Amino acid sequence: MLGLAGAIDMHIHSGPDLFDRVGDSLEIAKRCEAVGMRAVVFKAHHEGTMTRAYFCNKQLENLKVFGGFTLNDFTGGINPTAAKLALDLGAKIIWAPTMHSKHHEEIFGRGTYGIKRQRVEGTIYKPGIEVLDNEGKLSSDLVDILELVKAKSAIFGTSHLGAHEIAAVVDHYASQMKILINHPLFLPRMPNGWFAEMAAKGAYLEICATSCQPMAIHQGGEMTLKRATDLVSAAGVRQCVISSDAGQSHNPWPNDVLRAFINCLYDVGIPEYAYPIRSEDHQKRDCAKMSRIYLKQRRGGIKMAGKREIVIPCGDLNRISIPCKQCGGEVVANLSDIKRIRIRSEAERYVCPMCLVEFDIRIGSALEKYTEWFRLIRESGHSAEFRVLDPDD
């Protein structure tokens, strides 16, 4: 069974909130800590969650809690001043409007999700928020916010924006910063091909566990395990993040939702190397855990530091994962079709698929690491060999 050791959940709803929640922020955080998770991000529709993250962190030892900020009318809508304050207070994600967006209003109605305990009548006193002007361009206030988010290397979540609004954000900013499309197929509800196109432009897709839960289907969501599998395949593992989006009273605890979801995805075809977490048995045989070599896939191969290479003539050793230096999440390189692994010394830019943090790594040329990796490969039954490359090769 896949467990949650080292996992990060970037989308949890905790109390206190406008709606009933399964638990308050500390209760949820302690449960996530107990199962070995590394970090969580709390989201609220009506306020920033940086303060609750601060106080949770003072009472936790092995889990890091982060906060974010949602641009609903409760906080001034598309409000650069509020967004800047949130970022200065440590917000890691700025979310576009949720229940106050024009698109949400068109799907569910004002101030409601269409069900009994997710309804706050009268909470929208003006038309739903749109982020495009009359010419179809991003509003100046949203541009200001995106620039602030980019400057802080934070994440912009698209929340409940419409597809045309998300496309505009992606077209202008996905190549410059981290854009996360939240809960595909719940909102927005578009074909997999559209999401794959957004991913190809640099956006990340947040595949949410609760989008497959009965209530989300009742609300008109289109996520099934088959659609989720096809979506990850179309967009690519590197462009997908798995979160729970849990905390609602009609769903189990977030850690339980996330654990069940990743095991369901695995059983219907998402390969094990797609996850930032490993079963205990897999951890024991994962060569990346043993070698700790930082890798980057390029031109069909993986280049590393130095002037040596490892030749792997068999295709059995088909994946290696590496740890993100900030969050500990693992970046996976697929080796099934790779014949050579070359060593290089320049610093390279990496993007963690879990926390989306970009960082530079200068790979050392400590040969003992490669020698140890080579030994482990041989002991596991794989064939491999060292040979010296021409320095100019």
C-alpha positions in Angstrom: 0.0 0.0 0.0 1.2 3.5 -0.8 1.5 5.6 2.4 1.8 9.3 3.0 5.4 9.5 4.4 6.9 12.7 3.1 3.7 13.8 1.3 2.6 17.4 0.8 -1.0 18.4 0.5 -1.4 21.8 -1.1 -5.1 22.2 -0.7 -6.9 21.6 2.6 -10.0 23.4 4.0 -9.9 23.6 7.7 -12.0 25.3 10.4 -12.9 27.8 11.4 -14.6 28.6 8.1 -17.9 29.7 6.5 -18.9 26.1 6.1 -18.8 23.0 8.4 -15.4 21.4 8.3 -14.4 18.0 9.5 -11.9 19.6 12.0 -10.1 22.7 12.8 -6.7 23.6 11.5 -4.7 22.0 14.4 -6.8 18.8 14.5 -6.2 18.3 10.8 -2.5 19.2 10.9 -1.9 16.7 13.8 -3.5 13.9 11.8 -1.4 14.7 8.8 1.7 14.8 11.0 0.8 11.4 12.6 0.9 9.6 9.2 4.3 11.1 8.3 3.3 13.9 5.9 5.8 16.6 5.4 3.7 19.7 4.8 0.1 21.0 4.1 -1.4 24.3 2.8 -4.6 25.5 4.4 -7.2 27.4 2.3 -10.2 29.5 3.4 -12.7 31.3 1.2 -13.1 34.3 3.5 -9.6 35.1 4.9 -5.9 34.4 4.7 -4.6 31.3 6.5 -1.1 32.6 7.3 -2.0 33.2 11.0 -3.5 29.7 11.5 -0.4 28.3 9.9 1.8 30.3 12.2 0.1 29.0 15.4 -0.1 25.4 14.1 3.6 25.4 13.4 4.3 26.4 17.0 2.6 23.2 18.2 4.0 20.7 15.6 7.4 19.1 15.3 7.5 17.1 12.1 4.9 18.8 9.8 5.2 22.3 8.2 2.0 24.2 7.7 1.7 27.0 5.1 -1.0 29.6 4.4 -2.5 31.3 1.5 -5.0 34.0 0.5 -8.2 33.9 -1.6 -9.3 36.9 -3.7 -13.0 36.8 -2.8 -15.2 39.8 -2.1 -14.6 39.1 1.6 -11.1 40.3 1.2 -11.7 43.0 -1.4 -11.8 40.8 -4.6 -8.9 41.4 -7.0 -7.1 43.5 -4.4 -3.4 44.1 -5.0 -3.0 45.7 -1.5 -4.4 42.7 0.3 -2.4 40.3 -1.9 0.8 42.1 -1.1 0.1 42.0 2.6 -0.7 38.3 2.4 2.6 37.6 0.6 4.6 39.7 3.0 3.0 37.6 5.8 4.2 34.4 4.2 1.4 33.3 1.9 2.7 30.6 -0.4 -0.4 30.6 -2.7 -2.6 33.4 -3.9 -5.9 31.9 -5.1 -8.2 33.6 -7.6 -11.9 34.0 -6.5 -13.8 30.9 -5.5 -17.5 31.3 -4.6 -17.4 35.0 -5.7 -16.2 34.4 -9.2 -18.5 35.0 -12.2 -17.9 31.4 -13.4 -18.8 30.0 -10.0 -22.0 32.1 -10.0 -22.9 30.7 -13.4 -22.4 27.1 -12.3 -23.8 27.1 -8.7 -25.4 30.5 -8.0 -24.5 33.3 -5.7 -23.0 32.3 -2.4 -23.7 28.6 -2.7 -22.3 25.3 -3.9 -25.8 24.0 -4.5 -25.9 21.8 -1.3 -27.4 22.4 2.1 -24.3 23.0 4.2 -22.3 24.9 1.7 -24.6 27.9 1.3 -24.1 31.4 2.6 -27.0 33.4 1.2 -26.4 37.0 0.5 -22.6 36.8 0.6 -22.3 38.3 -2.9 -23.8 41.8 -3.0 -22.6 42.5 -6.5 -22.0 40.6 -9.8 -19.5 37.8 -9.7 -15.8 38.7 -10.2 -14.3 38.6 -13.6 -10.6 39.1 -14.3 -10.8 40.1 -18.0 -11.7 43.6 -19.2 -14.0 44.4 -22.0 -11.3 43.7 -24.5 -10.6 40.3 -23.1 -7.3 41.3 -21.5 -6.2 40.6 -18.0 -7.4 43.4 -15.6 -4.7 45.8 -14.4 -5.3 44.8 -10.8 -4.8 41.1 -11.6 -1.7 41.9 -13.5 -0.4 43.7 -10.4 -1.2 40.7 -8.3 0.5 38.3 -10.7 3.6 40.4 -10.7 3.6 40.4 -6.9 3.2 36.6 -6.8 6.0 36.2 -9.3 8.4 38.5 -7.4 7.9 36.4 -4.3 8.3 33.1 -6.2 4.9 32.1 -4.8 2.1 30.2 -6.6 -1.0 31.6 -8.3 -4.0 29.2 -8.1 -6.8 29.7 -10.7 -9.6 28.5 -8.3 -13.0 29.0 -9.9 -12.1 31.2 -12.8 -13.6 30.3 -16.2 -11.7 28.5 -18.9 -11.2 31.6 -21.0 -9.9 33.5 -17.9 -7.5 30.7 -17.0 -6.2 30.5 -20.6 -5.4 34.2 -20.5 -3.5 33.9 -17.3 -1.6 30.8 -18.6 -0.8 32.5 -21.9 0.8 35.5 -20.3 2.4 34.1 -17.1 2.8 30.3 -17.1 6.2 30.6 -18.8 7.3 33.1 -16.1 6.0 31.8 -12.8 4.1 29.0 -11.1 0.4 28.8 -12.3 -1.6 26.0 -10.7 -5.0 25.1 -12.2 -7.0 23.9 -9.3 -9.4 20.8 -9.3 -9.7 20.2 -13.1 -13.0 18.7 -14.2 -14.8 20.1 -11.1 -14.2 23.7 -12.0 -13.4 24.3 -14.8 -15.1 21.5 -16.7 -13.2 21.2 -20.0 -12.0 18.3 -22.2 -8.7 16.7 -21.2 -7.1 18.1 -24.3 -7.7 21.6 -23.1 -5.9 20.9 -19.8 -3.1 19.1 -21.6 -2.7 22.3 -23.7 -2.5 24.4 -20.6 0.1 22.0 -19.2 2.1 22.2 -22.4 2.3 26.0 -21.9 3.8 25.5 -18.5 0.7 25.4 -16.1 0.5 22.8 -13.4 -2.7 20.7 -12.9 -3.9 20.0 -9.4 -5.6 16.6 -9.5 -7.8 16.7 -6.4 -9.0 13.7 -4.5 -12.4 15.1 -3.5 -13.3 15.7 -7.2 -13.9 11.9 -7.4 -16.0 11.8 -4.2 -19.7 11.3 -4.4 -20.7 14.8 -3.5 -18.5 16.4 -6.2 -20.1 14.1 -8.8 -23.5 15.1 -7.4 -22.5 18.7 -7.9 -21.8 18.1 -11.6 -18.1 17.4 -11.4 -16.7 15.3 -14.3 -13.7 13.7 -12.5 -13.6 9.9 -12.5 -10.6 7.7 -11.9 -10.5 7.0 -15.6 -10.6 10.7 -16.5 -7.9 11.4 -13.9 -5.6 8.7 -15.3 -6.1 9.9 -18.8 -5.5 13.5 -17.7 -2.2 12.7 -16.0 -1.1 10.8 -19.1 -2.1 13.6 -21.5 -0.5 16.4 -19.4 2.5 14.5 -18.2 3.4 13.5 -14.6 5.8 16.5 -14.3 2.9 18.9 -14.8 0.6 17.3 -12.2 0.2 17.8 -8.5 -2.0 15.5 -6.4 -3.9 17.2 -3.5 -6.9 16.3 -1.4 -9.0 19.5 -1.5 -10.6 17.9 1.5 -11.9 19.1 4.9 -15.6 19.3 4.1 -18.0 17.6 6.6 -19.3 15.2 3.9 -15.8 13.9 3.2 -13.3 11.9 5.3 -10.3 13.5 7.0 -7.9 15.0 4.4 -5.1 12.5 5.1 -7.5 9.6 4.6 -8.9 11.0 1.4 -5.4 11.6 0.0 -4.2 8.1 0.9 -7.2 6.4 -0.6 -7.0 8.5 -3.8 -3.3 7.8 -4.6 -3.9 4.1 -4.0 -6.9 4.2 -6.4 -4.9 6.0 -9.0 -2.2 3.4 -8.7 -4.6 0.6 -9.1 -6.1 2.1 -12.3 -2.9 2.8 -14.0 -0.9 5.8 -12.7 2.6 4.3 -12.2 4.1 4.3 -8.7 6.9 6.6 -9.8 4.4 9.4 -10.3 3.9 9.9 -6.6 6.1 11.9 -4.2 5.6 9.1 -1.6 6.6 5.4 -1.5 5.4 2.3 0.1 7.8 0.9 2.7 8.8 -2.0 0.4 9.4 0.4 -2.5 11.5 2.7 -0.4 13.9 -0.2 0.3 14.5 -0.9 -3.4 14.4 2.6 -4.8 17.9 3.3 -6.1 17.3 7.0 -5.8 17.0 6.6 -2.0 20.4 5.0 -2.0 22.3 7.1 -4.5 20.8 10.6 -3.8 22.1 11.8 -7.1 20.4 14.9 -8.5 19.3 14.5 -12.0 17.8 16.4 -14.9 16.3 14.8 -18.0 17.5 16.4 -21.2 17.5 15.3 -24.9 16.4 11.8 -24.1 19.1 11.3 -21.5 20.1 12.4 -18.0 23.3 14.5 -17.6 25.3 14.6 -14.4 28.5 16.1 -13.1 32.0 15.0 -14.3 33.5 13.1 -17.2 32.2 9.6 -16.7 29.1 7.7 -17.7 27.1 4.7 -16.6 25.8 2.4 -19.3 22.6 0.6 -18.4 21.9 -1.9 -21.3 18.7 -3.3 -19.7 15.4 -1.4 -19.3 14.5 -2.9 -15.9 15.9 0.1 -14.0 13.2 2.4 -15.3 13.0 5.2 -12.8 15.1 7.2 -10.4 13.7 9.9 -8.0 15.5 12.8 -6.4 14.6 14.9 -3.4 13.5 18.5 -3.6 16.0 20.5 -1.5 13.2 22.6 0.0 10.2 20.3 0.6 11.6 16.9 0.3 9.2 15.9 -2.4 10.7 13.7 -5.1 11.2 14.6 -8.8 11.2 11.5 -11.0 13.3 10.8 -14.0 12.2 7.9 -16.3 15.2 5.8 -17.4 13.3 3.1 -19.3 14.6 4.3 -22.7 17.9 5.8 -21.6 21.1 4.1 -22.6 23.7 6.5 -21.2 23.9 8.7 -18.2 26.4 11.4 -18.6 28.0 13.5 -15.8 28.2 17.3 -15.9 29.2 20.0 -13.4 27.2 23.1 -14.4 24.4 24.2 -12.1 21.0 23.2 -13.5 17.4 24.5 -12.8 14.9 22.1 -11.3 11.2 22.5 -10.6 9.7 20.4 -7.8 6.3 19.0 -8.9 4.9 19.1 -5.4 5.8 22.5 -4.0 6.6 24.0 -7.4 9.7 25.7 -6.1 12.4 26.3 -8.6 16.0 25.9 -7.5 19.5 25.6 -8.9 21.7 22.5 -8.1 25.4 22.3 -8.8 26.1 18.6 -9.0 29.3 17.5 -7.3 31.6 15.0 -9.0 32.1 12.8 -5.9 32.9 9.5 -7.6 32.2 7.5 -4.6 28.5 8.3 -4.9 28.5 6.9 -8.4 30.5 3.9 -7.4 28.1 3.2 -4.6 25.1 3.6 -7.0 26.9 1.2 -9.4 27.4 -1.4 -6.7 23.7 -1.2 -5.7 22.6 -1.6 -9.3 24.7 -4.7 -9.6 23.4 -6.2 -6.3 19.9 -5.6 -7.4 20.5 -7.8 -10.5 20.9 -5.1 -13.1 23.8 -4.9 -15.4 25.8 -1.7 -15.6 29.3 -0.6 -16.3 31.5 2.5 -15.9 33.6 3.8 -18.8 35.6 7.0 -19.3 34.3 9.5 -21.8 36.4 11.6 -24.0 36.6 15.0 -22.3 35.3 16.7 -25.4 32.5 14.2 -26.0 
